[in-house]
Amino acid sequence: MLSINPRIAGLSPYKPGKPVDEVARELGINDIVKLASNENPRGPGEKVQLAIAEASKELSRYPDGGGFVLKARLAEKTGLQPAQLTLGNGSNDVLDLIARVILEPGAQAIIAEHSFVVYRLAVTCCGGDLVTVPAKAYGADLPGMLAAITDQTRLIFIANPNNPTGTHTPASELVPFLQAVPAHVWVVLDEAYLEYVEDEDHVNGASLLSQFPNLIVTRTFSKVYGLAAVRFGYGASSPEFADLLNRARQPFNVNALAMAACLAALDDDDYVQESVALNRAGMAQMTEGLTSLGYSYIPSAGNFVAFDCGESGDALFQRMLQEGVIVRAIGEYGLPNHVRVSIGLPAENERFLSVLARVGALSRVAADS
């Protein structure tokens, strides 16, 4: 028998949210609302669309492998130096690079329970040993993570806010945690949903890099910037660590259309502010609706909310799917009775709540009582 890596054979493939086209083919439904993948429901801004159209004239040419212009603009936006940045095919690409650079077989990585499944994939594929610390109120238990550190620990992943629970780690807890982490341990602060955070007790990870040389920050353009399809994310770290990441990075891992789109997006502050305001109003609409239907939810600092559906999340997912509403069951994250729903446009949120009122187990119980 041909040999394979048993760690890979034991992994479950990442399950993306069901695409609209697939649901339309399977069920013969055309009026579909997708609230499964934490995407910006507005679609890309006009400036971005124009930039992509212009860049498409040069598709026969390889993109700038070093991303010189985009790095310069990102550095200006973040207050960092271009040498501190690593560009990726989505932030997932950067997370995988980080694990490959830091971990070797037998090295330990620490994650929180209910955290992003890609951390597990990246660590396992590198032969690392994963240590999962039980969650505290659905979020990261920082003292528990500190207690889990051993001489073999090399890496800690923290998402802030966390996906899929939406929990937020305040600056008053995060900074002391970073101060207590031993020098031999790297900390990844995944800030995919940074722009949505409105808690006053929050710290921008990029501002901490000069204070903590073992800190790595990752970000994405898939969420508030509305560019999930072009796949772009980046890492920010010390120049020395960024140099190592760029040695391991695949050539041309960021395509020309993505770079053009992101350059335009960085100059469209109005789009970001409008998206954040839309999310704020939509979150209120969604959580008030869930409460009125009798569902408890996890307070979220992102653009999604996870709620306890009072039954199998997979069962509710299937019933809502039959009604043309795509949500996300999150049993794979250790939450078998929870469903995560993205914040959509007002009409999409109302559609979700209306369908939930008809097919949700708790909604039916409330209606019958």
Secondary structure as UniProt FT lines:
FT   HELIX           6..9
FT   HELIX           20..27
FT   STRAND          33..34
FT   TURN            41..42
FT   HELIX           46..55
FT   HELIX           56..58
FT   TURN            59..60
FT   TURN            65..66
FT   HELIX           68..78
FT   HELIX           82..84
FT   STRAND          85..88
FT   HELIX           91..102
FT   TURN            105..106
FT   STRAND          108..112
FT   TURN            113..114
FT   HELIX           117..125
FT   TURN            126..127
FT   STRAND          129..133
FT   TURN            137..138
FT   HELIX           142..148
FT   TURN            151..152
FT   STRAND          153..159
FT   TURN            163..165
FT   HELIX           171..180
FT   TURN            183..184
FT   STRAND          186..190
FT   TURN            192..193
FT   HELIX           194..196
FT   HELIX           205..208
FT   TURN            209..211
FT   TURN            213..214
FT   STRAND          215..220
FT   TURN            224..225
FT   HELIX           228..230
FT   STRAND          233..236
FT   HELIX           239..248
FT   TURN            251..252
FT   HELIX           256..266
FT   HELIX           269..292
FT   TURN            293..294
FT   STRAND          296..298
FT   STRAND          304..308
FT   HELIX           313..322
FT   TURN            323..324
FT   STRAND          325..326
FT   STRAND          328..329
FT   HELIX           331..333
FT   TURN            336..337
FT   STRAND          338..342
FT   HELIX           346..359
FT   HELIX           361..368
//
